[in-house]
């Protein structure tokens, strides 16, 4: 069959590109090897954040007895209901994605795609059936999979990767997490709040070094305060189970850590192995990422790539926009290129973190004169109501023209209130906006005014 656009992968990049093209009356097909929504919907963002919501609810009971609820109520976890809620939310999202694709008259195929030439792929349905698809344009949006080095003996019963960890039965008491990146830190906070003793191992000397250093340090303090043992500058040699079904992790420093389960979260690899990209002259890098230009075109003019498969920033939000930008470029629509300095980053640790724009370190490197305004959540009425005593918002602004250069938040609802700062930064606003604007009372948003006045 012949199509205007063939999209390989139905994650945020794929589904947004497909729907955007369909709304231009183009004939579109989406190839998905697994479940609709890709990793984001099925094994990544949505299920992990659903589990975080459960853990956060638990932490409310444990840390906020002033509500009049006994902290012992949190010790009774109905694991079956937790899992059923996860499954229900994942399925609801899958159905929503399917309905959106279907109502836009997009054809769907389940199977793995392999290129024959730049205008043709063959789709294998996994049951012996194949179909040849031709298209004028292709978008590769196949995402990534966890890195699984040979020295880590993954059995997905005691030693997990970030895809299989959600199959955990939560009966474990001791957990080792290798990798202090975003995924590792998020899961460390989640499982610690669910009552598991967590040890987090990081090869570098700092958690999440892309963050503003003050925010990164605040997260580390909060995680240690929650009972998470953090071991920095440690490199794992191997991990395997013993005859007692304990996980033995050995490190270059000669340390050994024994736990019930281990989660390895270091690195991800692009899902390019089955695409036969060599047949069309596309060469992924060592991590399986596909090189693209500023318009998301690969080395082959009619073949585009978007989402995690092209590397950073590897966010669901940016992947969705990349998919729409691909369609706009293909069909000569007017579009504004993505400005990486104005996109927000959200990290769903407990407490949550979000940032947009420059950090103190980046401004120092660029020799831009700046000042800092700091507001504490405990200074707002709503912060006092919800009991967030440690939340902080930092505004970085230009010393001379007062323009907002960056906003950094750690605390409850950080990923929500960041968008206020994002809007002001995007439109080149100054801290005077926060000083003169009236905010609802009581809200966390008032912390912007406190930081600006500071």
Secondary structure by P-SEA (a helix, b strand, c coil): ccccbbbccccaaaaaaaaaaaaaccbbbbbbcccccccccccccaaaaaaaaaaaaaaaaacccccccccccccccaaaaaaaaaaaaaaaaaaaaaaaaaaabbbbbbbbbbbccccbbbbbccccbbbbbbccbbbbcccccccccccccccccccccccccccccccccbbbbccccaaaaaaaaaaaaaccbbbbbbccccccccccaaaaaaaaaaaaaabbbbbccccccccccccccbbbbbccccbbbbccbbbbbcccccccccccccccccccccccbbbbcccccccccccccccccccccccaaaaaaaaaaaaaaaacccccccccccbbbbbbcccbbbbccccaaaaaaacccbbbbbbbccccaaaaaaccccbbbbbbbbcccccccccccccccccccaaaaaaaaaaccccccccccccccccccaaaaaaaac
